[in-house]
Each structure stands twice: as structure tokens, then as C-alpha cells.
Amino acid sequence: MKRGVRVTKQADPAVLEMRHLLAQRIVAIMGKAGEHITAIPGLSLYCRTAPTACFRASYEPGLSIFVQGRKRILLGDTEYLCDSSSFLLSSIDVPAQSQIIEASDKTPLLSMFLTLDLPTVREVLNREDVPEAKTLSHRQGLAVGETTVGLLSACIRLLELLDAPEDMPFLSQLIEREILYRILRTPQGERLRAIATNGDLSQRTTRAIAWLRANFAKPLRMDELASTARMGVSTLHHQFRALTAMSPLQYQKQIRLQTARERMLMDHLDATTAAFEVGYESVSQFSREYSRFFGQPPIRDIKTLRDGPIAAGVR
């Protein structure tokens, strides 16, 4: 049975007004449905006008702010429900399943995504006037929280900078630090604090995650991975599962399969070339695991994606 993580619906008129203003700003900037990569580094906007099937997606460290629509994300046995009152904090690189469950032409799903820069997070945390976050028992690398007036206001001001490119280099960094501050003041900020704090077990586990993402095609040796994280093998297994809801081997397999799918789809590689490129030694094993993971063999799966809407990249 899946555990659910959701936020309490808000009725604060000030929050509703800020949410409405942010939605208007996103629509005005985008003009049409899809993904819009802005001139501010790490900031993207999304507008989706229809529900989607459940699909595999990767969540990099970042913050998603939702102002319309509803989305469901599955990580292991935990279901995260995001709606217009939510933000989603992803503190690590993690493969998950994602599904837009409420979106239409009249009321599209609207969101903004800001990539997290961990050195900047540490810089904010080092300030003495940043309060300690409330303890959050939930330890996975994803967390859902409630948007506040302060957070939404900072997001609106960040988008307003797109109309003032001369102010963008200086002010965008200040506003992004304010956004981090607002998140760190929520219970979900504890996950961000743990990931960014040197010496914390979560922070050391992220070293192992980063190594796996950079070296997924190499054979996995747990003693070497544990050495990278500076912890014992059993401790690493426990911490890795707590953050990602999977073992290091399962994580590596998912990264390999998702990378192979992307290379076949975008670069037109054949299945054999893609399999060897991501580290498989057996094409038949690759095909079996691909079919179990994506629901159909590589050639059929890629044809389905090319013939229909491509879900890759939907946040």
C-alpha cells in the first residue's frame, strides 16, 4: 500500500491572490503550452493542457512551484500529490514516476522550476540569522510543502526580472537566495539542510548518488561506492534506500535504462548500440529489463513515443 504525501489546502486570501498573480505571469511569459527555458539560469516554466499517463522521469535537485492543476509523483511506496497550493522540493537526483492528473485548455497545469545550487544553499545556511527548520521525519529525497505569501512573492519578483535584463545578473541571485530562505523556514527545508550540511549522512550519500550518475556505465562495486561516500557498505545501503527508495544497483539500472531510452529517441541509436553504450554486456538482458521497466521492448517503445506525445521532460 502506498503512503501518501500531500499538503493542506489553503484559504488565505493573500496566498490566493499571490497564486493568481504568479499564474498570470507564467501565462504571459509562455504564450503557449509546453516548456519555456528562461534567460535566468536554472529557471524554467511549464504549461500543460491535458492529463498524461504515468511515465518515468528523473528529478534533479530543484524546486517546483505549482499554481494550477494537479500532479502525482511516485517514489517507491510513497505517493506525492501536488496541486495549486504546493511546492515540490527535490534535494537529490532521483528517478521517479510522474503523472499529470488535472489539466485542461481552460485551466492548464502551471508551474515553475528552479534548479538548486548546493554551494548557494550552503552559503545561505552559514548565515547565523537563518532559523533551524522544524524536524521532518520523512527522509526521502522528495518533499511536498505548502506555498506561502513570502515564497510566492519572491517567485513573482524573479519572473518580473525577465522584463528587466539589465537587473537580472545582480537581482536574480538575491531573489533566489530569498527563495531558499523561504524553503528553509518550512518543515521540508530540513531535507535541504541535511543534503547540504557537510558530514551529514544524507550529504555523504549524495556523493554516492553523484558518482553513480556520472559513472552509471561502469561496473558497480559496493566497497568502492561506500569508500566514495566515506561510510560502511551496510550504512550506505540503508541511507541510499532512505533517500531514493531503491538500492544502489536498482538506481544504476534505472539510470542506464532511462539514458538508453533517451539516446534511442533523441539520437536515433539502435537498441544494441544503446545497450552497450550505457554499460550492458548482454543485449538480451537489456531487452528483458527494458521491457519490464517501460512495459514494452525497446523498438516498440521508441516507435510509440515517436508516434504520440513525448512525455520526457514533463515536470
N, C-alpha and C positions, 0 to 999 in steps of 0.2 A: 504494500500500500504506500502510495506516495505522500510525503509530508508536504504541506502547502505553506508557502511564504507569501503573504500579501500585506498590503497597507490598509489602514483605516481610511475610509472616505472622509474628505474634508468638506466643511460647510462654511468656513471662514470667508466672508465676503472679500476681504483683502486678498486672500490667496486665489479665489476665483477670478478676481479682476486681473491679477498678475498673470495667471494662466492664460486668460483670454488675450491679453496683450502679447504674450510670447507666441501664442498660436498665430495671431495676426502677422507678427513679424516674420515667422518662418514661412508662411504662405506668400507674403510679399516678396521675400528674397528668392524663393524657389520658382514660383510661377507655374510649375507643373509637377506631377508626381515623379518620384524617383529619388536619387541620391544627389546631393549637392555638396561638393568639397569646396569649402570657403577659402578666402585669402588668409584667414588666420590659421597658422599651422596647427594641425591636430583637431580642427573643428569641422564637423560635417553635419548636414541637415538631411532629414528623411521625411518623405511624404508617401504613404502607401494607401491606395484607394480600394483595396479588396483583401479579404482574408486569404491566407495561404495554407497549404498543407504543412505538416510538421516536417522540418528539414534540419539537416546537420549544419551547424555553424560554429565558428570559433570566436570567442570573446577575448579580445586583448585588454590589457589594463586600461580602463577608461570609465567615463561617467555618461550614462544616457539619461536625459530628462524627457519624460513623456508629458504631452499636454492634451492629446486627443487619442482616441482609440484604445484598444486593449491587446496585450501580447502575453503569450505563455512561453516560459522557458523551462526546460527540464535538464537538471544536472543530477545524475544518479537517481536516487529515490526522492529528490526534492523538486517540487514544482513551484516556480516563481511566477506570480501573476502581476503584471504591470499595467496600470491604467493611467488616466489623465492626472492622477494625484501622485504619481510615483517617480522615483529615480531608481536606476539600477546601477549599482557600483560593482565593477569587475576589477578585482585587485590583482588578478593573475591572468596569464594566458591559459584558457581552458576551452576544450571542445564541449559543446552542449547541443541540445535540440531546441529549436525555436519555431514558434508558430504565431502568426498574426490572427487573432480570433475576432476582432471587431474593427472594421474599416470600410468606408464607402466613399463614393464620389462626393456626397454631401458632407460627410463627417470623416475625413481621412485620418489615418493614424499619423500623428505629427510628433517628431522627436528631434533632439539634437544630441550629438555625441562629441565628447571632448576626451582626447587621449590623455592619459595620466603620465606625467613626467616624474618618476620617483625621486630624482635629485631635488626637484622643486618641492615635492611633498616633504622630504626630509628638511629642507630649508624652512618651511612653514612650521614643521613640528619642533624645530630647535628654538623657536621663539618662546620666551617664558610666559607670554600672555595668551598662549593657545591652551584652552582648558582641556583637562582629561575627558575623554569620551566615556559615556556610560558603558559598562561591561555588556558585551553581546555574546551569549552562549553559542550561537550559531557560528561555525568556524569555516564554512566553505568559502571559496574564493569569489562567489557571487552574493550580493546582498541587496534587498529591496527596501527602500525607505520612503518617507513622506516628504514631498517638496514643501518648502516654507516660503514666506514672503521674501526673506533675505536672499535665499538661493535663487528664486525666480527673478528677482530684481537684478541680481548680478548677471544672470543669463541674458536678460533683455539688453542690459548695457553692453554686454560683449557683442551681441548681434548688431547693435547700433553702431559699433565701431566700423562695420563694413561700409558705412556711408562716409567714413572719415579716415581714409587710408593713411593720411599724414600722422594721425594719432595712434594708429594700430600698433606699431612696434613697441611703443612705450606703455600705453594704457592696457593693451591686451594682457600683458604679463601681470599687471597689478590686479586686474579683474579675475584672471584665472587663479591667482593666489587667494582672492576673496572667496571664490567658489570652493576651493579646497578647504578653507577655513570653515565655511558653512557646512560642508560634509563632515569635517572632523568634529563638529559640535553635535552631530546626530549619533544615535547608538551604532549605526552602520559604520561610522568613522573608525571604530575600533579595529575593523578588518584592515583598513588602510594604514592605520598606525602600526599594526603588527607586521605587515608586509614591509614597511619602510624602516622599521627600527633594527639597526644593526645588532646581531647577536640573537634576536628573537628566533624561535624555531620556525615560525612561518616565513621569516625573511630568509633563513638558510634554505628552507625548502624551495623557495623561488629560484635559488641558484641552480638547483637540480632541474627545475622546470625549464629555466632559460637554457641550460646545457642540452636538454632533450630536444627543445625546439630548434636549436642551432645544429644539432648533430643527430637528427632522427634517423638518418640513413645508415648510421654506424651501428654495429652490434652493441646491445645493451649489456653492460657488466655492472651489476648492482654494487659491488665493492668500490668501483671507480666512481660511480654516481654518488654514493654515500660519502666518499672522500671529498668530492666537489662541494657537497653540502656541509661538510665537517660535522657529520653525525654518524651514528651506527646504522647498519643496514635495517634492523628492525624498527628503529626510531624513524628513519626516513620513510619506510613503508607506511607506518601509522600516520605520520604527518602528511604525507602525499595524499593518502586516501581522504584525510580530513578536509583538505583544501580542494581537491579535484573530484572526489567521489569515485576514483579509479586508482588502479595500481600504476606504477611507472611503465610496466610493459603494456598495459591497456592504453595508456596515454600515448606512448610511442606508436602503437598500432593505429590509433585514430588519426594522429598527425600524418603518418605515412599514407593512409588511405585518402584522407582529405586532400593532401598535396598531389597525390596521383590523379585524383578526380579533376582537380583544378588544371593540372598540366595537360590532361587529355582534352578537357573542354576548351581551354584558352589557347594552348599551343599546338593542339591537334596531334599530340603524341599517340601512338598506338599503345594498347594495353601492355604489351611485352616491354617496350622501352620504358614506359612509366613505372612498371613494377620494379625493374632493375634500378631505375634512377632513384627511387625512394628507399632502396635497401633490401628488397625481397630477392631471395636466391632462387625461388621456385615460382614460376608464373601460375601454375595450377593452385598453389597455396594462396597467392594474391587474388586470383579469381574467386576462390571459395570465400575468403574473408571479406572481399569487396561485396560479394552478393549478400552475405549475412548482414553487413553494415548498412548498405544502401538499398537493399531489397531486390536488386536485380544485377545481372552480370554487367561488367564494365561497358561493353559495346552498346547494349540495350539502354543502360542508364544514361550514357552520354547522348545517345540519339533522343531519348525522352527530354533531356534538358535542352537540347538544341531546338526541338520542335515546339517546346512550350516555354512559359515564363521561367527565367532562370532565377532561382531563389538565392543564389550566392550573394552575399554582401548585404542582405536584408538584416537590419538591426531591430 
